Amino acid sequence: METEDEADIKWKSHEKYLADMLKVLPQPYSSQDAHRLTLIYFIVSSLDLLGKSDKVNKKDVVDFVYSMQVLPDKDDPDRNFQNCGFRAGPFFGESWSPQCEPHSLNQFDQSHLAITYVALALLRICGDDGRMVNRRAITRALRCLQLDDGSFCAVPASENDMRFVFCAAAVSHMLDDWSGIDVDRAVNYIVASQSYDGGIGQGPGQESHGGSTYCALAALKLMGRLDALRDRQGLIQWCVERQVSGFQGRINKVADCCYSFWIGASLTLLSAYELIDFDCLKNHTAACQHRVGGFAKWPDNYPDVLHTYMALCGLSLGGDPNLLPVDAALGFSRAASGSFGRA
Amino acid sequence: MSDSDDDEQGGYVPFGEREEWSDVVPVPQDEGPNPVCSIAYSDQFRDTMDYFRAVLRRDERSERVLQLTADVIELNPANYTAWHFRRVVLEAIGADLRRELDYVASVGRKTPKNYQIWFHRRALVEKLNDFSAEFDFAAELLRDDSKNYHTWAHRQWVIQRFDAWDGELAFVDQLLRQDLRNNSAWNQRWFVVTRSNTVELSADVRRREAQYALDFIKKAPNNQSPWAYLKGLFGGKKFDDYPDIMQTLQEMRGSYVTCAHVVSLLVEVNAQRATAASLAAAIQDCDALASSLDVMHKKYWTYRAG
């Protein structure tokens, strides 16, 4: 069902773009090989939001995801417990194993927290019951990814920032198991990261940014601690003021269509989404479409799967009837959101 | 043909044809029978990764593997496993970490928005206990992209880790004189002023910083950054404790008749005063913002008036 309005979204072209990417990603995506499961998530979840998940072979996706699970070593689970979760792709060289049989693991074969998040999301979207997810291994690994300041690393010894606080909260929510994270410490990190201008940075003292603001708010929502915010009013105003046509990610930066989700969802979580000019936002998003499909960050740029996904999520938040509603806190369709239930 | 294809094909010899690698059996990737979202890797990419997988499997830590990790990083700078293993190899072979700082600087120049290079740099700086190259390196990258989030975060890390506060205010000032709309620089000023000691901001410092912001506001009244800074300075404190600042704001309201920011700040002031008269003034200002001064955000100002 296509609706023609002033902001003309070319739905069929995006479906085709996504269907093509689902088969083969062009060579420039090689530099994102280490985050391949994230690319799969953007594409599959986009098709899901478009109501076209029938174009996805869900069994193939579920098999692929499970084959990416980094399990505890079969003979000595204490040796690699901090690596457990999901890896981004088969680039490490492990054998294909969608049945998750116990096996020996190499010490350098690490999961990545953002990948564990998208892996669980993909299982939810594809209707899998999560039975083969090793939850204990994941929550055990989470505990050693959290630092004293409450933030999280992605792998043992990596950068730490708000992105992984969100991923940890989302993973815990989907597993319905909060034993992997110290919620109070995580909340303290988030509260300390609210900046003088009301927005939230990647960490205390860092510049307010749409991406980190979303990660912080979504994490607080999932942890049931939105009330911990020091200055809710200031944050609402900061978010609203990011609208210059589309949304900018920081003060005095250019509008980028992915912030239609990061900022849009932030406002949704603050129950303030109705305060934006949605028509103006939609016009900017529409201008970011590429003529052969997909969305780019700016008008007249090349599209990529991340901006395509974020643009679709941003449109969904605005209630577009061509899209399934997205869950603002988890970042994918409300229908697929939720947890796998207690183990 | 893309630029990267040209680079790859120039002088590349497949590993299988290199004498010095003849003892290693390459390990291909196993994607299963029905791969999802296959990536159209170049032959060079596939070949390099086949050998990287092989050395990971045997945990070889040697000079040739150090070079191999550099090859992987060149093709995929975001491969965190390659960076991690590189650190393991650097340690094992007792490599010159200062040369490594030069190496990571060269990668950083090509891909300054990559998270791994900054983490690698921190790891080296920690090991060397030497941050002497960091400010210059960050300054160099800021010349190309004055708002690179990672670069500013790195400066903050160095400053806090090594208690190296001196010189940063001057650096920020220099950048603001080049571009007074650089919000990252404004944020950095806040960082230095509020964190360089643990004592709460004195009235003198608050006033000094307010004057600094006001000077920049006068150069470009519609620039949001110094307004956000000014609002941040008085957050929680009463604006009325600084009658000279209030006076300046009222004058600006008169001079900059189309500037939303001064009226928006006065809404905050009146909201804090919270008397019947000041709240009425705030509501009137919200109406002015909604109807003419800040129409893009009119729904917000209407909500605020309520």
Chai-1 contact restraints between the chains, C-beta under 6 A:
chainA,res_idxA,chainB,res_idxB,connection_type,confidence,min_distance_angstrom,max_distance_angstrom,comment,restraint_id
A,V24,B,S38,contact,1.0,0.0,6.0,A-B,restraint_1
A,V24,B,A40,contact,1.0,0.0,6.0,A-B,restraint_2
A,L25,B,C37,contact,1.0,0.0,6.0,A-B,restraint_3
A,L25,B,I39,contact,1.0,0.0,6.0,A-B,restraint_4
A,P26,B,A40,contact,1.0,0.0,6.0,A-B,restraint_5
A,Q27,B,A40,contact,1.0,0.0,6.0,A-B,restraint_6
A,Y29,B,I39,contact,1.0,0.0,6.0,A-B,restraint_7
A,S30,B,I39,contact,1.0,0.0,6.0,A-B,restraint_8
A,S30,B,Y41,contact,1.0,0.0,6.0,A-B,restraint_9
A,S30,B,F45,contact,1.0,0.0,6.0,A-B,restraint_10
A,S31,B,N76,contact,1.0,0.0,6.0,A-B,restraint_11
A,D33,B,I39,contact,1.0,0.0,6.0,A-B,restraint_12
A,D33,B,N76,contact,1.0,0.0,6.0,A-B,restraint_13
A,A34,B,A78,contact,1.0,0.0,6.0,A-B,restraint_14
A,A34,B,N79,contact,1.0,0.0,6.0,A-B,restraint_15
A,L39,B,C37,contact,1.0,0.0,6.0,A-B,restraint_16
A,I40,B,V36,contact,1.0,0.0,6.0,A-B,restraint_17
A,I40,B,C37,contact,1.0,0.0,6.0,A-B,restraint_18
A,D60,B,N34,contact,1.0,0.0,6.0,A-B,restraint_19
A,D60,B,V36,contact,1.0,0.0,6.0,A-B,restraint_20
A,V61,B,V36,contact,1.0,0.0,6.0,A-B,restraint_21
A,F64,B,V36,contact,1.0,0.0,6.0,A-B,restraint_22
A,P90,B,Q29,contact,1.0,0.0,6.0,A-B,restraint_23
A,P90,B,D30,contact,1.0,0.0,6.0,A-B,restraint_24
A,P90,B,E31,contact,1.0,0.0,6.0,A-B,restraint_25
A,G93,B,V27,contact,1.0,0.0,6.0,A-B,restraint_26
A,G93,B,R53,contact,1.0,0.0,6.0,A-B,restraint_27
A,S95,B,D30,contact,1.0,0.0,6.0,A-B,restraint_28
A,W96,B,D30,contact,1.0,0.0,6.0,A-B,restraint_29
A,W96,B,G32,contact,1.0,0.0,6.0,A-B,restraint_30
A,F108,B,L56,contact,1.0,0.0,6.0,A-B,restraint_31
A,F108,B,F85,contact,1.0,0.0,6.0,A-B,restraint_32
A,E159,B,Y115,contact,1.0,0.0,6.0,A-B,restraint_33
A,E159,B,F119,contact,1.0,0.0,6.0,A-B,restraint_34
A,Y196,B,W190,contact,1.0,0.0,6.0,A-B,restraint_35
A,Y196,B,G232,contact,1.0,0.0,6.0,A-B,restraint_36
A,D197,B,A228,contact,1.0,0.0,6.0,A-B,restraint_37
A,D197,B,G232,contact,1.0,0.0,6.0,A-B,restraint_38
A,G205,B,Q156,contact,1.0,0.0,6.0,A-B,restraint_39
A,G205,B,F191,contact,1.0,0.0,6.0,A-B,restraint_40
A,Q206,B,A153,contact,1.0,0.0,6.0,A-B,restraint_41
A,E207,B,S184,contact,1.0,0.0,6.0,A-B,restraint_42
A,E207,B,N187,contact,1.0,0.0,6.0,A-B,restraint_43
A,V240,B,H297,contact,1.0,0.0,6.0,A-B,restraint_44
A,V240,B,Y300,contact,1.0,0.0,6.0,A-B,restraint_45
A,R250,B,N183,contact,1.0,0.0,6.0,A-B,restraint_46
A,I251,B,N183,contact,1.0,0.0,6.0,A-B,restraint_47
A,I251,B,Q224,contact,1.0,0.0,6.0,A-B,restraint_48
A,I251,B,S225,contact,1.0,0.0,6.0,A-B,restraint_49
A,N252,B,R181,contact,1.0,0.0,6.0,A-B,restraint_50
A,N252,B,N183,contact,1.0,0.0,6.0,A-B,restraint_51
A,L275,B,K299,contact,1.0,0.0,6.0,A-B,restraint_52
A,L275,B,Y300,contact,1.0,0.0,6.0,A-B,restraint_53
A,L275,B,Y303,contact,1.0,0.0,6.0,A-B,restraint_54
